[in-house]
Amino acid sequence: MAIQTKKVEPHWNYFLALERNLDELSRYVELCENNFGCYSIEIARILLACGSEVDVVCKQICKEIITKPRANKIDLYRDQIMSTFPSVAGFEVMLPQFGLTLTPWDEWRSSKGVPFWWTAYNKVKHHRDTEYNRANLKNMLNSIAGLFVMNLYLYRDKAEVGDLAPAPQLLHVGERNFRGITHSGNRLVFVYKLGN
């Protein structure tokens, strides 16, 4: 029997794997405001994985914007990405099951802004002995939401026509960026409105 293959999107698949980790975590730690300060090894692991992947995905987006990008850190990513996609800063991510709405790139509205969760990621990465408590639920939720947004912009051609599958289970976009639902084979997929 022959095997048919189709191009897969490794960054999307990695995001979905991290989202599954979040789903598993939610069985033990309720994703709610009362627990935003909760920190643990598992929350730290997800935060570090998301932060590292955000770095990689932002770099990739910058390569698509400028052939030879100089962006290699968050403030340079901000400058390049926001010059092409200013709507990133106001992009809302929802976790409807938990009644949460996040705006992970909100600090990018300021020309010098750095997301609070990115600062926490770096503190935990480099100074875990003194900054471990920053590996908390609030920072981790915003980091995975930030990764979701960047993946949508990285794969925007697919995202805007409903070809980015499978769909996330927990994270959804706000109304402003939701175009509708369609199907891909036997799966429902979301169609996104990204704009600039």
trRosetta pair geometry for C-beta under 8 A, 3 or more apart (Angstrom, degrees):
i j d omega theta_ij theta_ji phi_ij phi_ji
8 12 8.0 -138 170 60 73 107
8 13 6.2 21 164 -38 115 135
9 12 3.9 43 101 17 117 118
9 13 6.4 157 85 -16 63 86
9 155 5.7 20 -144 -92 156 140
9 158 7.4 -131 -52 37 148 162
9 164 7.2 -28 24 -137 157 84
10 13 5.7 -56 -144 39 32 111
10 14 6.2 34 157 -21 67 106
11 14 5.6 -51 -146 36 32 112
11 15 6.4 38 152 -20 63 103
11 53 6.9 144 -146 -170 87 107
11 56 7.2 -163 -108 108 115 112
11 57 5.4 119 -158 -94 144 104
11 60 7.3 -127 -52 32 155 162
11 151 5.7 -171 129 -116 106 96
11 154 6.1 -19 84 100 151 158
11 155 7.6 -172 73 -35 111 113
12 15 5.7 -52 -151 34 32 113
12 16 6.5 31 151 -18 65 105
12 151 5.6 125 -95 -170 67 126
12 155 6.0 9 -61 -21 122 157
12 164 6.3 -147 -127 -166 150 99
13 16 5.6 -52 -148 36 33 113
13 17 6.5 38 151 -22 64 102
14 17 5.6 -49 -150 32 34 114
14 18 6.6 33 151 -16 64 103
14 53 5.9 -171 123 -123 132 142
15 18 5.7 -58 -152 38 33 110
15 19 6.3 36 149 -22 67 104
15 53 7.1 172 -75 144 74 151
15 144 7.8 130 -155 -159 82 80
15 147 5.5 -180 -116 137 104 113
15 148 6.3 131 -170 -90 134 58
15 151 5.0 -43 -38 -56 160 159
15 168 7.7 -60 130 -88 107 112
16 19 5.4 -49 -146 34 35 116
16 20 6.6 41 151 -22 63 98
16 166 6.8 88 -125 66 151 93
16 168 6.6 -147 -108 -100 79 70
17 20 5.6 -49 -154 30 34 113
17 21 6.9 39 145 -20 62 99
18 21 5.3 -45 -154 30 40 117
18 22 6.7 43 147 -20 65 99
18 46 6.2 124 -159 -147 95 89
18 49 5.8 -173 -105 112 119 125
18 50 6.0 127 -171 -76 155 87
18 53 7.4 -129 -34 19 151 157
18 144 5.9 -164 132 -122 119 109
18 147 7.0 7 76 91 153 158
19 22 5.4 -48 -152 33 38 115
19 23 6.5 43 147 -22 65 101
19 144 6.7 135 -86 -176 67 129
19 148 7.8 76 -75 -81 118 109
19 168 5.5 -125 -145 -143 169 100
19 169 6.5 146 141 39 123 86
19 170 5.7 -174 -171 35 103 109
19 171 6.2 -106 -122 5 125 111
20 23 5.4 -48 -149 32 36 116
20 24 6.6 38 151 -18 65 101
20 169 7.8 67 -86 29 65 129
21 24 5.8 -53 -151 36 33 111
21 25 6.4 35 150 -21 65 106
21 42 7.7 -167 177 -178 106 99
21 45 7.9 -116 -178 104 147 107
21 46 5.4 -179 117 -98 132 113
21 49 7.9 66 40 58 164 151
22 25 5.5 -53 -147 36 33 115
22 26 6.4 40 152 -29 64 102
22 31 7.9 44 176 -80 99 137
22 46 6.5 114 -72 -151 78 152
22 140 7.9 172 -105 142 102 111
22 141 7.9 106 -138 -105 130 67
22 144 5.9 49 -62 -118 144 177
22 170 6.2 -122 101 51 120 161
23 26 5.7 -50 -153 24 31 116
23 27 7.8 41 148 -26 56 92
23 169 6.4 13 -79 85 141 128
23 170 5.8 -162 -78 -43 92 130
24 27 6.1 -45 -171 12 41 113
25 28 6.2 -76 -167 46 45 97
25 29 5.7 -26 163 40 87 104
25 42 5.9 172 -104 133 112 130
25 43 7.1 110 -148 -78 147 73
25 46 7.1 -60 -37 -30 151 153
26 29 6.8 -75 -114 70 32 64
26 30 7.1 54 -160 -123 71 30
26 31 5.3 -34 -116 -23 103 108
26 98 7.4 -115 -138 -68 130 130
26 170 7.7 165 -22 -114 153 144
29 35 5.7 157 180 178 95 151
29 38 5.7 -177 -150 115 131 155
29 40 7.6 -156 -53 5 147 138
29 43 7.6 -18 40 -65 167 116
29 137 6.5 -150 144 -90 135 130
30 34 7.5 19 84 63 117 105
30 35 5.7 151 72 -10 76 145
30 98 7.6 155 177 -132 73 112
31 35 7.2 -102 -119 68 21 128
31 95 6.3 -62 125 126 146 154
31 98 4.2 -35 87 -132 108 162
31 100 6.4 -79 139 -18 108 143
31 137 7.0 -173 -126 -174 64 125
31 141 6.8 123 -152 -94 109 131
32 35 5.5 79 61 18 71 100
32 36 7.9 -96 108 -40 40 76
32 98 6.4 -140 -71 -173 69 104
32 99 7.8 31 -112 59 85 105
32 100 7.8 -147 -106 -62 43 110
33 36 5.6 -17 -155 -25 43 115
35 38 4.4 -19 -174 -5 83 128
35 137 5.3 36 126 19 90 164
36 136 6.5 57 154 144 54 119
36 137 5.2 -127 -134 77 33 104
36 138 3.8 44 -168 -55 98 107
36 141 8.0 -72 -124 17 81 131
37 133 7.7 -6 -174 180 84 99
37 136 5.3 -47 -155 -153 30 145
37 137 7.3 -12 30 31 15 96
37 138 7.1 9 -64 -5 41 115
38 43 7.1 153 116 -43 83 160
38 136 6.0 127 70 -153 37 85
38 137 4.9 36 59 -20 91 117
39 43 5.6 -130 -147 73 50 138
39 44 6.9 57 -175 -52 93 91
39 132 6.6 136 141 143 143 75
39 133 5.2 -174 11 -143 159 45
39 134 7.4 70 -105 56 143 16
39 135 4.8 100 -154 82 110 73
39 136 4.3 -64 -71 -87 92 67
39 137 7.4 -131 -76 -20 50 66
40 43 4.7 96 50 10 78 101
40 44 6.8 -135 96 -5 41 88
40 135 7.4 -119 51 116 31 109
41 44 5.6 -55 -149 37 30 114
41 45 6.3 34 152 -24 65 104
42 45 5.5 -48 -147 31 33 114
42 46 6.6 28 156 -14 64 103
43 46 6.0 -55 -149 39 32 107
43 47 6.2 35 152 -20 66 108
43 135 5.4 134 105 149 94 87
43 136 6.5 10 142 -142 147 17
43 137 6.0 -77 -132 -75 140 57
43 140 5.0 -119 -168 -35 87 155
44 47 5.6 -56 -145 39 30 113
44 48 6.1 27 158 -17 66 108
44 124 6.0 -162 -141 -176 96 137
44 128 7.5 68 -157 -132 141 115
44 132 7.0 -35 -89 -154 138 78
44 135 3.4 3 -91 -169 82 153
45 48 6.0 -57 -146 38 26 107
45 49 6.3 24 156 -17 63 109
46 49 5.7 -56 -144 39 30 110
46 50 6.1 29 157 -18 66 108
46 140 5.2 61 94 -157 110 123
46 143 7.7 145 131 81 81 124
46 144 6.9 -23 162 -60 110 118
47 50 5.9 -59 -146 39 26 108
47 51 6.2 25 158 -18 64 110
47 117 7.7 -135 -144 -174 103 98
47 120 7.2 -71 -171 118 138 106
47 121 5.8 -157 162 -104 96 82
47 124 6.3 40 108 63 133 161
47 135 5.2 -157 32 -140 149 78
47 139 5.8 32 -123 114 131 102
47 140 4.3 -89 -71 -96 91 85
47 143 5.4 108 -137 29 65 159
48 51 5.8 -54 -142 38 29 111
48 52 6.3 29 159 -18 63 108
48 121 6.8 146 -100 -153 46 87
48 124 6.6 -120 -72 110 93 120
48 125 6.1 133 -122 -87 98 88
48 135 7.8 -17 -35 -119 90 115
49 52 6.0 -58 -148 38 27 110
49 53 6.3 20 156 -13 63 111
50 53 5.8 -62 -146 42 29 107
50 54 6.2 37 154 -26 67 104
50 121 7.5 -114 83 -106 87 132
50 140 7.0 127 21 -153 143 65
50 143 3.9 113 107 137 136 110
50 144 5.0 -95 -109 -76 146 60
50 146 7.3 103 162 62 115 97
50 147 4.9 -115 -156 -33 91 138
51 54 5.6 -48 -146 30 30 114
51 55 6.7 36 153 -21 61 101
51 117 7.9 -150 -85 140 100 88
51 118 6.8 137 -129 -128 102 59
51 121 3.4 150 -97 -163 149 145
51 122 7.4 -167 -173 -50 146 57
51 125 6.9 -125 97 -49 148 128
51 143 5.6 -50 -59 -149 74 133
52 55 5.7 -52 -160 29 32 116
52 56 6.8 28 148 -14 64 105
53 56 5.5 -52 -148 37 40 112
53 57 6.0 34 156 -16 71 107
53 147 5.6 40 96 -129 113 127
54 57 5.9 -58 -140 42 29 106
54 58 6.0 31 160 -20 66 109
54 118 7.5 -116 102 -104 151 99
54 143 6.8 -108 -31 -164 138 82
54 146 5.6 13 -110 117 136 112
54 147 5.2 -103 -73 -86 86 79
54 150 6.0 124 -136 16 72 157
55 58 6.1 -56 -144 36 22 109
55 59 6.5 25 155 -20 59 108
55 74 8.0 -71 -102 -70 79 80
56 59 5.8 -58 -154 34 28 114
56 60 6.5 28 151 -20 64 107
57 60 5.5 -53 -150 35 35 114
57 61 6.5 37 152 -20 66 101
57 147 6.8 116 22 -145 151 72
57 150 4.4 109 118 132 130 125
57 151 6.2 -63 -144 -73 151 62
57 154 5.4 -90 -164 -51 98 144
58 61 5.7 -51 -148 34 34 111
58 62 6.4 35 152 -19 65 105
58 71 7.2 -111 140 141 97 132
58 74 7.6 21 121 -114 172 57
58 77 4.1 7 168 -143 131 141
58 81 6.6 -71 -148 -49 90 139
58 150 5.9 -63 -67 -142 70 142
59 62 5.7 -56 -152 36 31 113
59 63 6.6 35 149 -23 64 102
59 69 7.5 177 -159 82 62 139
59 71 6.6 -170 -115 103 60 101
59 72 7.2 39 -107 -112 108 51
59 77 7.3 -69 -65 -96 49 112
60 63 5.6 -49 -152 29 34 114
60 64 6.9 31 151 -16 63 102
60 154 5.7 37 100 -128 120 120
61 64 5.7 -57 -157 35 36 110
61 65 6.5 33 148 -19 68 106
61 77 7.7 74 67 -155 111 97
61 80 7.9 148 111 112 92 111
61 81 5.8 39 117 -101 133 106
61 150 6.6 -112 -30 -163 140 91
61 153 5.8 28 -116 115 135 112
61 154 5.4 -98 -72 -87 91 77
62 65 5.5 -54 -146 36 36 112
62 66 6.3 -25 173 37 72 95
62 69 3.9 98 145 -141 106 169
62 71 4.2 -112 -142 48 164 139
62 76 7.7 38 -116 129 153 92
62 77 6.1 -102 -54 -120 127 69
62 80 4.7 57 -122 106 97 152
62 81 6.8 -72 -75 -57 80 82
63 66 7.3 -80 -131 68 22 59
63 67 7.6 26 -167 -149 62 23
63 69 5.6 -105 -79 5 48 122
64 154 7.8 150 0 -136 146 61
65 69 6.8 66 67 -82 93 122
65 80 5.5 145 84 169 151 104
65 81 7.2 -147 -37 -91 155 48
65 83 7.7 109 -176 73 142 101
65 84 5.1 -132 -124 -27 123 155
66 69 4.5 116 74 -81 109 77
66 70 8.0 -32 100 4 147 67
66 71 8.0 122 46 -2 125 106
66 80 6.4 -91 0 -144 120 126
69 80 6.2 30 -140 -118 120 165
70 76 6.4 -107 104 -165 80 141
71 76 3.8 180 -124 127 70 107
71 77 5.0 109 -176 -75 130 54
71 79 7.4 -166 -95 58 110 94
71 80 5.0 -84 -54 4 140 142
72 76 6.3 22 30 59 48 146
73 76 5.4 82 57 18 68 104
73 77 7.1 -128 104 -9 29 93
74 77 5.4 -52 -143 35 33 114
74 78 6.3 41 155 -25 66 102
74 114 5.6 78 115 -132 136 100
74 115 7.7 -118 -169 24 140 87
74 118 5.5 103 -113 169 158 152
75 78 5.4 -44 -150 29 35 118
75 79 6.7 37 152 -20 63 101
75 112 7.3 -8 -131 -148 119 53
75 114 6.6 -52 -72 -80 84 102
76 79 5.7 -47 -148 32 36 112
76 80 6.5 25 157 -9 66 107
77 80 6.2 -66 -149 44 29 102
77 81 5.6 14 164 -9 70 118
78 81 6.3 -63 -132 45 20 100
78 82 5.6 10 173 -10 63 120
78 108 5.2 -160 -140 -127 107 102
78 113 7.1 175 -146 73 155 74
78 114 7.6 -107 -43 -94 146 60
79 82 6.5 -60 -133 42 16 103
79 83 6.4 20 162 -25 56 111
80 83 6.0 -57 -150 28 25 112
80 84 7.1 2 159 1 60 108
81 84 6.4 -75 -159 47 32 97
81 85 5.6 -41 173 48 74 104
81 88 6.0 0 142 4 113 164
81 108 8.0 -46 86 -156 111 150
81 153 7.4 66 -154 136 112 160
82 85 6.8 -78 -112 72 26 60
82 86 5.4 57 -170 -104 71 60
82 88 6.4 -111 -93 46 67 118
82 89 6.7 41 -116 -40 110 109
82 108 5.7 -168 -76 169 128 116
83 86 7.6 33 -108 -62 10 85
84 196 6.8 -110 158 -148 51 96
85 88 4.9 70 120 -32 105 106
85 153 5.8 15 -120 -133 175 135
85 194 7.4 -37 -140 159 120 105
85 195 8.0 124 -143 105 80 57
85 196 5.6 -128 -116 -159 49 52
86 89 6.7 -30 178 10 59 108
86 196 6.3 35 28 138 80 80
87 90 6.0 -67 -164 49 59 97
87 91 6.4 86 139 -61 78 89
87 194 7.2 153 80 170 133 58
87 195 5.2 59 -2 91 161 104
87 196 6.0 120 -3 105 108 33
88 91 5.5 -35 -154 -11 37 123
88 105 5.0 -44 145 106 88 162
88 108 6.4 -19 100 85 102 154
88 149 6.4 113 -150 158 84 127
88 153 6.8 -10 -93 -59 112 149
89 103 7.9 32 158 172 50 106
89 105 5.1 -115 -113 120 39 99
89 106 6.2 84 -179 -125 75 27
89 107 7.9 -130 -142 63 95 29
89 108 4.2 -136 -98 82 96 97
89 109 4.5 132 173 -64 143 69
90 103 6.6 -34 -153 -148 37 122
90 105 8.0 -59 -7 81 21 95
90 106 7.3 66 -98 -107 42 68
90 109 7.4 70 -58 -77 79 110
90 176 7.9 -24 124 82 109 160
91 103 6.9 143 75 -142 46 71
91 104 7.6 -34 82 43 96 81
91 105 6.1 37 40 37 102 117
91 149 4.9 117 108 -129 148 129
91 173 7.4 -58 -173 -143 92 98
91 174 7.4 176 -176 21 49 112
91 177 6.4 37 -140 -45 86 151
92 101 5.5 -8 -170 -174 114 102
92 102 7.1 145 -156 75 61 41
92 103 5.5 -38 -97 -85 66 81
92 173 6.9 102 85 -173 69 59
92 174 3.1 46 77 -34 117 137
92 176 6.9 94 27 33 109 110
92 177 7.3 180 51 11 75 116
93 101 7.3 154 79 -158 42 53
93 102 4.9 -22 64 64 94 94
93 103 7.6 164 18 -84 75 32
93 104 6.4 9 15 -10 127 107
93 145 3.9 177 65 -152 152 106
93 148 5.7 106 -120 75 141 137
93 149 6.4 -105 -56 -53 120 98
93 171 5.6 -15 -176 -163 111 104
93 172 7.3 144 -164 75 61 37
93 173 6.5 -47 -108 -109 56 47
93 174 7.1 -78 -57 -30 18 84
94 100 6.8 155 -157 90 53 59
94 101 5.1 -20 -101 -103 79 74
94 102 7.7 177 -82 20 30 70
94 171 7.3 136 73 -158 45 52
94 172 4.8 -31 67 71 96 90
94 173 7.1 36 16 127 92 7
94 174 5.9 120 -31 -80 107 61
95 98 4.6 -2 119 42 113 106
95 99 7.7 -22 91 40 79 24
95 100 4.3 12 50 57 103 106
95 101 7.9 -155 25 -71 65 35
95 102 7.6 39 -7 -6 98 106
95 141 7.5 -75 -19 -156 145 116
95 170 5.5 0 -133 165 93 91
95 171 6.2 -36 -85 -96 77 57
95 172 7.6 149 -88 22 29 80
96 99 7.2 35 -163 -74 36 35
96 172 6.2 5 -15 28 107 133
97 170 6.4 -74 24 -136 128 77
100 141 7.0 -63 156 180 157 145
101 174 6.7 64 -147 -90 113 107
102 141 6.2 -168 -73 135 151 101
102 142 5.6 -165 -166 -103 135 69
102 145 4.3 -98 90 -89 138 178
103 106 4.2 71 118 -58 110 109
104 115 6.2 17 169 -135 70 144
104 117 6.7 -47 -150 31 93 139
104 142 4.5 150 -116 -169 92 78
104 143 7.3 151 -145 -77 132 18
104 145 4.2 169 -41 97 130 104
104 146 3.7 -140 143 -66 144 81
104 149 6.3 -164 55 3 119 135
105 108 4.7 -17 169 11 90 125
105 115 6.3 -67 -113 -73 42 122
105 146 6.2 122 -56 -122 82 92
105 149 6.3 -119 -16 95 123 161
106 109 6.2 -23 178 -8 53 111
106 113 8.0 -102 112 165 52 149
106 115 7.5 101 45 -111 66 85
107 110 6.2 -46 -179 32 61 104
107 113 3.5 -172 158 172 79 117
107 114 5.9 -37 126 71 142 19
107 115 4.9 179 33 -85 126 45
107 116 6.7 147 -45 -24 142 70
108 113 5.3 -150 -82 84 23 119
108 115 7.3 -17 -36 -54 86 87
109 113 6.4 41 50 4 54 160
110 113 3.5 111 60 -41 98 109
114 118 5.6 -111 170 74 90 126
114 119 5.9 98 119 -53 117 98
115 118 4.2 93 68 -3 93 105
115 119 7.3 -160 96 -5 53 80
115 142 6.8 -175 175 148 123 126
115 146 6.5 44 -150 -92 177 147
116 119 5.7 -52 -156 34 37 113
116 120 6.5 38 147 -18 66 105
116 139 7.2 -112 118 -107 86 88
116 142 7.4 29 70 95 88 165
117 120 5.3 -49 -147 37 38 116
117 121 6.3 49 150 -26 66 100
117 138 7.6 -142 -90 126 103 72
117 139 4.3 154 -128 -152 84 71
117 140 7.7 -176 -150 -44 121 17
117 142 3.9 -169 -41 90 152 120
117 143 4.8 -152 153 -57 131 80
117 146 6.8 -170 77 -13 134 139
118 121 5.5 -45 -148 30 33 117
118 122 6.6 30 154 -14 63 103
118 143 7.7 138 -73 -102 54 91
118 146 7.7 -157 -60 175 94 177
119 122 6.0 -58 -153 39 31 108
119 123 6.3 31 151 -20 66 107
120 123 5.6 -55 -145 37 32 112
120 124 6.2 29 158 -16 67 107
120 131 7.7 -177 -152 166 61 116
120 134 3.9 -162 -150 171 94 115
120 135 7.4 164 161 -72 106 39
120 136 7.6 -80 -169 29 148 84
120 139 4.1 -83 90 -133 157 148
121 124 6.0 -60 -149 39 26 107
121 125 6.1 26 154 -21 64 112
121 139 7.0 -177 -50 167 71 119
121 143 6.1 117 -69 -102 124 136
122 125 5.5 -53 -140 37 31 114
122 126 6.0 1 169 5 67 113
123 126 6.7 -72 -139 50 21 89
123 127 5.4 -48 -171 51 63 108
123 131 3.9 -129 152 175 103 159
123 134 5.1 44 84 47 125 163
124 127 7.4 -69 -96 63 13 63
124 128 5.6 47 -170 -95 57 77
124 131 5.6 -128 -78 111 48 106
124 132 6.6 87 -126 -114 86 37
124 134 5.3 -140 -55 82 98 104
124 135 4.7 105 -120 -63 145 95
125 128 7.4 7 -125 -52 3 94
127 130 5.1 -40 162 51 106 95
127 131 4.4 71 96 5 99 119
128 131 6.4 -77 -107 61 23 80
128 132 5.3 57 -174 -79 67 83
128 135 7.8 21 -130 -30 89 130
129 132 7.2 3 -128 -34 5 104
131 134 4.9 -16 169 11 90 121
132 135 5.8 -42 -173 16 54 112
133 136 6.5 15 166 -51 58 109
134 139 6.0 47 170 -19 73 164
135 139 7.0 -104 -131 71 23 131
135 140 7.1 48 -174 -55 59 108
136 139 5.4 88 59 16 73 101
136 140 6.9 -145 99 -4 33 95
137 140 5.8 -61 -141 42 29 109
137 141 6.0 30 162 -22 68 107
138 141 6.1 -55 -146 34 24 109
138 142 6.6 17 158 -10 60 109
139 142 6.0 -61 -150 42 30 107
139 143 6.2 31 153 -23 66 108
140 143 5.6 -54 -145 34 32 112
140 144 6.5 25 160 -13 66 103
141 144 6.2 -58 -149 38 29 102
141 145 6.3 29 152 -17 64 110
142 145 5.5 -55 -143 41 34 113
142 146 6.1 40 154 -24 66 105
143 146 5.5 -50 -146 35 31 114
143 147 6.5 33 152 -20 63 103
144 147 5.4 -47 -147 35 36 114
144 148 6.5 46 149 -25 63 100
144 171 7.1 -145 131 -64 103 144
145 148 5.5 -48 -151 30 34 117
145 149 6.7 35 152 -18 64 102
145 171 6.5 -178 -105 -134 69 129
146 149 5.8 -52 -151 34 33 111
146 150 6.5 27 155 -14 66 107
147 150 5.9 -58 -146 40 32 108
147 151 6.2 36 155 -22 66 106
148 151 5.8 -58 -151 34 27 112
148 152 6.7 29 152 -21 63 103
148 168 6.8 -1 -127 -61 121 159
148 171 5.0 -116 -99 138 160 153
149 152 5.8 -55 -155 31 32 112
149 153 6.7 22 152 -10 65 105
150 153 5.7 -56 -150 41 37 107
150 154 6.1 41 151 -23 69 105
151 154 5.4 -51 -142 35 34 113
151 155 6.1 -4 168 15 68 108
152 155 6.7 -74 -140 59 23 82
152 156 6.4 62 151 -88 61 69
152 159 4.8 99 -154 -121 75 166
152 164 7.6 156 -118 88 64 176
152 173 7.4 75 -88 -76 164 128
152 177 7.9 49 156 170 161 136
152 192 5.8 -90 -155 127 123 172
152 194 6.2 177 143 -95 108 120
153 156 5.3 2 -147 -55 35 111
153 194 6.3 147 -95 -158 68 140
155 158 4.7 -36 167 45 99 112
155 159 5.4 109 105 -31 85 99
155 164 5.3 113 124 -104 132 125
156 159 5.2 -57 -132 41 34 114
156 160 5.8 29 170 -20 70 109
156 192 7.9 -102 -138 86 65 121
156 194 5.1 -80 -136 30 111 165
157 160 6.6 -58 -146 34 20 105
157 161 7.2 -10 161 7 54 112
157 163 8.0 -29 120 58 70 124
158 161 6.5 -82 -154 48 30 92
158 163 4.1 -103 -154 83 82 96
158 164 4.3 113 122 -61 108 83
159 163 7.8 -83 -46 54 20 68
159 164 4.6 2 -84 -9 62 143
159 191 7.8 125 161 -153 52 41
159 192 4.4 -23 159 41 101 125
159 194 6.5 70 98 -41 127 124
160 179 7.4 74 -151 -5 59 153
160 191 6.9 44 -173 -170 30 79
160 192 5.9 -76 -87 73 50 75
160 193 7.1 75 -125 -105 88 34
160 194 6.0 -85 -74 8 106 104
161 191 6.7 -35 -176 -130 11 101
162 180 7.8 -43 -74 84 125 84
162 181 7.8 110 -122 -164 125 28
162 182 4.1 31 -171 43 164 126
162 184 6.8 -175 144 -53 91 105
162 189 4.9 124 -172 100 83 112
162 190 6.8 -153 -118 104 78 24
162 191 4.0 -40 -63 -80 95 90
163 184 6.7 122 -124 -99 48 135
163 189 7.4 83 -83 128 13 159
164 167 7.9 89 102 -92 79 59
164 189 6.8 154 68 -171 54 125
164 190 7.8 -37 69 65 98 79
164 192 7.8 -12 34 5 133 118
165 184 4.6 -125 -45 60 157 151
165 185 7.9 162 126 26 166 104
165 187 5.7 122 -161 92 131 138
165 189 4.6 -74 -86 -93 100 131
166 187 5.6 -97 -120 -174 90 156
166 189 7.1 -134 -149 -95 40 92
167 187 7.1 178 3 159 93 112
167 188 6.4 -40 6 102 142 74
167 189 5.0 176 -53 -127 104 53
167 190 5.1 107 -123 -6 122 93
168 171 4.6 -37 140 58 153 84
168 172 7.0 -161 80 -70 114 53
172 178 7.4 16 169 -86 99 125
172 190 7.4 170 -136 -93 84 159
173 176 7.9 -105 151 66 102 65
173 177 4.0 -91 164 87 135 113
173 178 5.2 170 83 -63 104 82
173 190 7.5 151 16 156 107 148
173 192 6.0 95 -1 -125 159 104
174 177 5.8 73 61 23 71 95
174 178 7.1 -137 103 -17 31 101
175 178 5.7 -64 -138 30 32 113
176 193 7.3 -115 145 80 53 118
177 192 5.6 -2 160 -163 90 90
177 193 5.2 -152 -150 65 44 76
177 194 6.5 43 -145 -92 104 43
178 190 7.0 -68 -137 -167 85 115
178 191 7.9 89 -172 80 54 62
178 192 6.8 -50 -108 -119 38 57
178 193 6.8 -25 47 16 12 96
179 190 7.9 121 49 170 78 75
179 191 4.1 -73 77 111 113 98
179 192 6.0 124 5 -170 103 4
179 193 4.7 126 -59 -42 98 90
180 190 7.7 166 94 -157 33 58
180 191 4.8 3 60 48 74 117
181 188 5.6 -1 -177 -174 115 107
181 189 7.1 155 -156 80 66 35
181 190 5.9 -41 -103 -104 68 53
181 191 6.9 -157 -81 8 17 87
182 188 7.5 156 86 -154 28 61
182 189 5.9 -25 69 65 76 86
182 191 5.8 60 -3 -40 108 114
183 186 7.4 -22 -178 -148 116 13
183 187 6.4 157 -156 83 75 39
183 188 5.5 -49 -99 -99 76 49
183 189 6.7 126 -127 15 23 82
184 187 5.3 -20 64 67 82 94
184 189 4.8 30 -4 -11 112 134
